[in-house]
Amino acid sequence: YLQNLVQKFNAKLGGVNGMVSLARALTSSSTKDDIFIFFGADLTHTTCSRDKPSIAAVIGSVDSTSTQYASRVGEQYPARGKISLEI
């Protein structure tokens, strides 16, 4: 919980939480047998209400050319006694 909170503060203050070295990725030895996956995830809080769910989504590539994707979208209701607030 605290790591997530600190990363949100860092991002809001203009910090960088993670970085991919493009130069290293392009110069490292790779073969056609290397397998990569691209994925993304998001969580949207529609309201600060216990009656309305948050919407969670995740998507990821499923083939070697990264041109086909699988996704999941679902509702997430707050746990009893716990409420997540965006900063």
N, C-alpha and C positions, 0 to 999 in steps of 0.2 A: 504494500500500500504506500509506504513512504517513498520508495524509489519512483513509483508512478507520479506521486505528488511533486517530488523534486524535479523530475523531467518536465512536467508541465510548467512549473515555475521557470525553469531554465529556458524552455522554448518561448514562453511569453516575454522573457527579458532579452530575447535575441540570441540566446546561446545555441550551440549545436549538440544534439544528443548522440548522433552517430553519423558516420561518413563512409562512403565507399571510395576507395582510391581508383579512379578510372584509369590512370596511367599504369598502375600495377595490374589491374584486370586485363588491360589490353596487351601488356608485354609479357604476362606470365604464360608459360607453355601450356597449351591446352590442345585437346584432340577433338575429333568429331564425336568421340564416345563420351565426352564430358556432358553431364546432365545438369541443367539449371532449372530452377523454379522461380517464378515471379508471383508474389502474392500481395494482397492488400486487405486491410480490415478497417472497419469504421463502426462507431457506436454513436447514435444520435439520440439525445434526450429531448423529447418533444415538449414536455412540461415538467415542472417539479411537483408532480402529482403521483400519488400512490395508485390512482385509478388508470392512468395512461402508461402503457409500456414504453420502454426505450426500444429502438430498432437497432439490431446488431447485424452486421453483414461481413462476410469474408469471401474472397475470390482468389483463385490460384490457377496457374497454368498447369496443364495436364499432359502436354506432349513435348517431344524433343525440339520442336520448332517454336514453341511458346506462342502458338497461334490459336490454341483451343483452351478454354477455361471452364472451370467448374465453380459454382457459387452457392452460397447458403445465406438466406436472410431469415431472421426470426425475431420474435418479440421477447423482451426481457423485462419481467416485472421485478420491482424492488423486493429484496429479501425483507422479511419482517424485522422492523427496527433499524434497517440500514437504508440510507438514501445517498446516492452518489450525486455530487454537485460539481459542475464544471467551474473551473477557476478562470 
